[in-house]
Amino acid sequence: MNELGKFLEQVRKEKKISLRDAAQKSGISYSYIRDIELGVNRKTKKEVKPSPAALKKIAEAYSINYYDLLEKAGILDEETNNTLEETNSKLDVLIKESAAEYNLGHIPLIGTICAGDGIIAESNIDGYVGFPFLNNSKPDYALCVKGDSMNRVGIEDGDIVYLRAANWVERSGQIAAVIVNGEEGTLKRVHWEPGSNLVRLVPENPKYKTIEVYPNEIRVCGVYAGHFKPEYQMDI
C-alpha cells in the first residue's frame, strides 16, 4: 500500500465512510476506490495510478485538501505547487483530458443476475460503474453476471452487463434480464413465435437447457445494452 492509499484509507475510516458510501458520494465505483487504497488492481495486479479527475472527486467526497492528494500521488511536487495559478491551469487541462478521453458517466450497479441456473435477484445498489455515453444515450443500470450460460456471446462469469430498463424486449431474440416466477433472475435470449403461447429463454452455452415459460411467469427487468470485463473498467 502506497502513501496515497494509506492516507485515503485512514481518512475514510476516521470519517466513518464505508466504501459504498464513498462510491455514492464520489461517483466512482467502490471497487476502484479500494484499488486506489491498496495501490494495485486486485484483478490485474498492476499498479493503480488515479487521474487528477478521480482524486478531485474523492477529495470533494471526503472534504479534504485536493492538492494534498495530488502531492501524495506524485502528480504535483513542491516546486510546481509554489505557483498556484500555474498549478490550477495545468490541473484544469489534466482533469479535462482525463474526463473527456473516455467521456464516462456513472450508473448504478444493482445486485447480481444469473447467467446459469438461477439465483434470487437483488435490488440493492452495490456501487457505481462508468459508461461511455455514445450519441447522448446511456443504459439505466448495470448488473454483475453469475454463471457462464451466455459465454458464446462473450458474457462470462463476473462480467458487468449494462441494461436499459424495459418491461419487454422490442424483438424476439434480444438478450434481457428476466425474473422467472418471481424468484430467479437470469440473463437469456428471449424468443417467442407467432401462434405459440410459450416464451423461450435461450442460453448461449450448450450445457444449459432452454427454459420454456408462459408470459405471465416472467418479468423482463431490462434489455441488454453492452457489457465489459471489470478489469478493463476505466474510472475517472
KALINMO-V167901 format. One record per helix or strand. SS is the DSSP state (H for helix, E for strand). FROM is the first residue (numbers start at 0). LEN is the number of residues. Records with the same first field share a line. If there is no record, write none. Layout:
SS->FROM-LEN + FROM-LEN
//
This chain:
H->2-12 + 18-8 + 29-9 + 51-11 + 65-7 + 77-4 + 83-19 + 150-3 + 214-3 + 229-3
E->39-1 + 46-1 + 103-11 + 118-2 + 124-8 + 133-1 + 136-1 + 140-6 + 159-6 + 173-7 + 183-9 + 197-5 + 210-4 + 217-11
//
